[in-house]
Amino acid sequence: MVKLNWFRGKSFGLALIYFGVMGLYQLIFMLLAQYGLQIGSRPIIILIPLGVIFATAYSVIILFETNITKIHNLQKKHYKSKKKKTRKKMAKTAFISTISLLWKNPYIRPVFLTMVVFGITFGISYGVCSILVDEKSTLFVLADNIAAFGALLFATYFDKT
C-alpha cells in the first residue's frame, strides 16, 4: 500500500485542499442547521462540525491513498503484461463524459465518495433519530456525528477490500 507523508512536500498541500473542500461541504450542513432547523447554539454550529471536518478529511485521505495504491498496482500489471489497449466507446453526451472524467480523476473521486456517503448517512440518521429525539440541536449533533462515523467506516472498509 502506498502511504504518503502528509506533512511534507506536495502531500501537505493536498491534505490542506482536502481539509478545505470538506470544510466547505460541512458549511452547507452548518447553514442548514442554523437557518433551516433554527439552531442558534454556537458550540453546536461551530465546534461539532469542526470535528466532523477532521473526520471527513481523514476519510478522504484514506480513500485517496487506497485509490493511488490501486492505480499503482494497475500500472505494474500493465507493464508486466504487454496486451493491446482497447479504446472505450466515447460517451454520447458531454455531461456523461464530464462526469466519467471526474469519476476517473484520482483527486476528485475520494472527495465525491465521501460527500455522497456522508450525505446519505446524514439523511438516514436524521430521519431515524427524529423518531427518537425531539430537540433539534441534539438531533443535528447525533446525525452529524453518525454521518462522520459512517464516512470513516466506509473509507476503512474501502481500504480493506
N, C-alpha and C positions, 0 to 999 in steps of 0.2 A: 504494500500500500504506500502511496506517495503521501508523505507527511511534510507539510510546509512549515517553516518557522515564520509565524505570523507577526513577529515583532521586528523583523529585519527586512530591508530591501523593498522590493515591489509588493511583497505579500502584505506588509503593514498597510500600505495604501489601499490595497484591495479589501483588507479587513475593515478599514475605516469607511470605504464606499459601501460595503455590505451593511455595516452598522447604520450608516446614514439612510440607506434605502429602507431598511426595516424600521428606522425611526419615523420616516415619512409615512410608511404604511400604518404604523401604530398611531400616528397623528389622526388618521381617519377615524380610528376607533375612539380616540380621545374626544374628538369633535362630536362623534355620535353620542358618547356618554354625557358630554356637557350640554349639548343643545337638544339632542333627540330624547334622551332619558331624563333630562333636567337634574343631573347630578352636579352639585356645586362644591363638593369637598375637594380641597386642593391635594391632600395626600392620595386620594383615590384617582384623581385626574392626572397627577404628575408622577408620584413615586411608584405606584403599582405598574403603570405602563413602562417605566424606565427599566424595571426588572424584566419585563416581558420583551423589551427591545434587545436586551443582552441575550435572553434565551433564544429568540428567533434568529438573531445574528449568528449565534453559535450553531444553530441548526443549519443555516445557510452555509457556514464554513464546513460543517461535516459533509453536507451534500456536495459541495464544491470539490473537496478532497476525494470523495468517492467517484465523482464524475471524471476528474482528472486521472484517477487510477484506472478507470475503465477505458478511457481514451488511450492511455499509455499502453495498456495490455493489448488493445486492438491494433495499435501501431506495431507492436512487437510481432503479433501474429501476421500482420500484413507483410512485413519484411521477411518473415520466415517462409511464408508460402507465396510463391510468385504466380498468383492467379490473375486472370484478366479482370479488369474492373468493368462492372456493368453500370451503365448510367440509369439513374432512376428517371421515371417519366416526370416531365415538368408539370407543375400544378396549373390548372386551367385558369384560376383567378389569382390576381395579385395578392389578395388578402390571405388566402390559404398559403401561398408561397412565403409571404412575410412571416406568418405565424410559424410555419415549419422551419424557417431560417432562424427565428428567435428561439424556437424549441431546441434546435441543434447547437445553439451557442452555449459553450460550457460555462460562461459567466452569468448568463441570464437564467438558465434552466433551474439552478438551485433556488434562486430568489422566487421564481414563479411557483415552483413546487411548494416552498414554504408558505407563500402567501395563500395559495389555494387550500392547503391543509389547515393553516391557521384560521382562515375564514370559515371553512366548513365546520371545523371543530368548535369555533366560537358560536356559530349559529345553532348547532345541535345542543351544545352545553347550555346556551342561554335559554333555549326552548325547554329543555328538561329541568333546569334549575328554576325557571319561572313557576313551575308547578309547586316546587318545594319551598321557595323563598319569596317573601312578599316585598322586601325592601329592595329598591332598585340599585342602590350603591353596592350592597352586598352581592346582589345578583351579577352586576357588571364585574366585580372583582373575581368572583368564582368563575364566571365564563372566560374572562381574560386569562386567568392562571391555568385553567383546564386546557384552553386552546394553546397556550405556550407549551405546556407539558405534552400535548398531542403532537405539536410540531417537532419537539425534541425526540419524542418516541418514534415518530415516522422517520426522522433523519437517522436515528440509530438503527432502526430496522432496515432501512435502505442501505446503510453502510454494511450491515452484517450479511446481506444477501448478495 
